[in-house]
Amino acid sequence: MCEIRKARSRAAEVGIERTLFVVDIENMVGKSELTIAEVAQTQVRIFNAVPHSEGDHVILGFSHHNDEAAVFGWSGSAQRVMRSGEDGADLALLESLENFERVARLYETVVFASGDHFFSFAVARLKSLGCNVKVIAPDRGLSNQMRLAAGPGVVKLGSAFPAGVVQLLRNDKDAA
């Protein structure tokens, strides 16, 4: 752990404090079939909840069913990982993290945009290595394991509407 602190303090001395965003886009949108507009809107909401800076990195996980929406809906650079099947995107995201010690050495903060219990071990492990870990909770579906692992690091997903705008029509989730 001492090596991780040394590497981070050297990075902080030269003004490099990077954040890694690990985004389970299907979990954040709240459904399995996504549109380009839904991905774009969710990206804005995620970055409103936890601001994104120039040197930050994003890993975006999704199923092959959503490749078009993920590729064209998410703007800017992102490492896109795709896998199908049960928990496919989750597995692809975890594989991309691969070495938790290396992630802790490279990033001051790791943001998990997912409420899925699948990532609770990764959250706990990175916290134990001294990383500042945040979990952006989706509108629905923050698992107890993820909430407990994140502790005070849980952040609500930003509003879909700019401040001061009143929504007059219900969205499709509220329709009976």
C-alpha positions in Angstrom: 0.0 0.0 0.0 2.9 2.3 0.6 3.9 2.1 -3.1 0.4 3.2 -4.1 0.5 6.2 -1.8 3.9 7.2 -3.1 2.8 6.9 -6.7 -0.3 9.0 -6.0 1.6 11.7 -4.1 4.0 12.0 -7.1 1.1 12.3 -9.4 -0.6 14.9 -7.1 2.7 16.9 -7.0 2.6 17.4 -10.8 -1.1 18.1 -10.8 -2.3 14.7 -12.1 -5.4 13.4 -10.3 -7.3 11.1 -12.6 -10.6 9.5 -12.2 -11.7 6.2 -13.7 -15.4 5.9 -14.6 -16.7 2.3 -14.8 -20.1 2.5 -16.5 -22.7 -0.3 -16.7 -24.8 1.6 -19.1 -27.8 -0.8 -19.3 -28.0 -0.7 -15.5 -27.9 3.1 -15.4 -30.6 3.5 -18.1 -32.7 0.8 -16.4 -33.5 -1.5 -19.2 -31.9 -4.0 -21.6 -32.7 -2.4 -25.0 -31.2 1.1 -25.3 -31.5 3.9 -27.8 -28.8 6.4 -28.8 -30.8 9.2 -27.1 -31.1 7.3 -23.8 -27.3 6.6 -23.7 -26.5 10.3 -24.4 -28.9 11.5 -21.8 -27.6 9.1 -19.2 -24.0 10.2 -20.0 -25.0 13.8 -19.2 -26.7 12.7 -16.0 -23.6 10.6 -14.9 -21.3 13.6 -15.5 -23.7 15.9 -13.7 -23.6 13.6 -10.7 -19.8 13.3 -10.7 -18.0 15.8 -13.0 -15.7 14.5 -15.7 -12.3 16.1 -16.3 -9.9 16.2 -19.3 -7.6 13.4 -18.1 -10.2 11.0 -16.8 -10.9 7.6 -18.3 -14.2 5.9 -19.0 -14.9 2.1 -19.4 -18.3 1.6 -20.9 -19.8 -1.9 -20.6 -22.8 -3.2 -22.6 -24.4 -6.2 -24.4 -24.0 -6.7 -28.1 -27.7 -5.8 -28.4 -26.8 -2.3 -27.5 -23.6 -1.8 -29.5 -25.1 0.8 -31.8 -26.6 2.8 -28.9 -23.4 2.6 -26.9 -21.1 3.5 -29.8 -23.1 6.5 -31.1 -24.8 7.6 -27.9 -21.8 8.0 -25.7 -19.8 11.0 -26.8 -16.0 11.5 -26.3 -13.5 8.8 -25.7 -14.3 5.7 -23.8 -13.0 2.2 -23.7 -16.0 0.2 -24.8 -16.3 -3.4 -23.6 -19.0 -5.7 -24.9 -20.1 -9.1 -23.9 -23.5 -10.9 -24.2 -25.2 -13.4 -21.9 -26.2 -13.2 -18.3 -24.0 -10.6 -16.5 -21.9 -10.4 -19.7 -21.3 -6.6 -19.6 -20.6 -6.8 -15.9 -18.0 -9.5 -16.5 -16.4 -7.5 -19.3 -16.1 -4.5 -17.1 -14.5 -6.4 -14.2 -12.1 -8.0 -16.6 -11.1 -4.6 -17.9 -10.2 -3.6 -14.3 -8.1 -6.8 -14.1 -5.5 -5.7 -11.5 -6.9 -3.7 -8.6 -3.5 -2.7 -7.4 -2.6 -1.2 -10.8 -6.0 0.7 -10.9 -5.4 2.1 -7.4 -1.9 3.2 -8.4 -3.1 5.0 -11.6 -6.4 6.6 -10.4 -7.1 8.8 -7.4 -10.8 8.2 -7.7 -12.8 5.3 -9.2 -16.5 5.9 -10.0 -18.8 2.9 -10.5 -21.9 3.9 -12.4 -24.0 0.9 -11.5 -26.2 -0.3 -8.7 -25.5 -3.9 -9.4 -24.2 -6.1 -6.5 -21.7 -7.6 -9.1 -19.3 -4.7 -8.4 -19.5 -4.6 -4.6 -16.3 -6.7 -4.2 -14.4 -4.4 -6.6 -15.7 -1.3 -4.7 -14.6 -2.8 -1.3 -11.2 -3.9 -2.7 -10.3 -0.5 -4.2 -11.4 1.2 -1.0 -9.1 -1.1 1.0 -6.2 0.0 -1.4 -6.8 3.6 -0.5 -8.8 4.7 -3.5 -11.6 7.2 -3.2 -14.5 5.2 -4.6 -17.9 6.6 -5.5 -21.0 4.7 -6.7 -23.5 6.6 -8.8 -26.8 5.0 -7.9 -29.3 4.5 -10.8 -32.8 5.7 -10.5 -33.9 2.3 -9.4 -31.9 -0.7 -8.3 -29.1 0.0 -5.9 -28.4 -3.3 -4.3 -27.8 -3.6 -0.6 -24.3 -5.1 -1.2 -23.3 -2.1 -3.4 -24.8 0.4 -0.9 -22.9 -1.2 2.0 -19.6 -1.4 0.0 -19.8 2.2 -1.1 -20.8 3.6 2.3 -20.9 7.4 2.2 -19.6 7.2 -1.4 -23.1 6.8 -2.9 -24.1 9.6 -5.2 -27.6 10.0 -6.7 -27.8 10.0 -10.5 -28.2 13.5 -11.7 -31.6 14.8 -12.8 -32.7 14.2 -16.3 -34.0 17.8 -16.4 -32.0 21.0 -15.9 -32.5 22.8 -12.6 -35.7 25.0 -12.7 -37.5 22.9 -15.3 -40.8 21.4 -14.3 -41.7 18.1 -15.9 -45.4 18.3 -16.9 -45.7 14.9 -18.5 -45.0 11.6 -16.8 -42.2 9.4 -18.2 -43.0 5.9 -19.4 -41.8 4.3 -16.1 -44.6 6.2 -14.3 -47.3 5.4 -16.7 -49.8 2.8 -15.5 
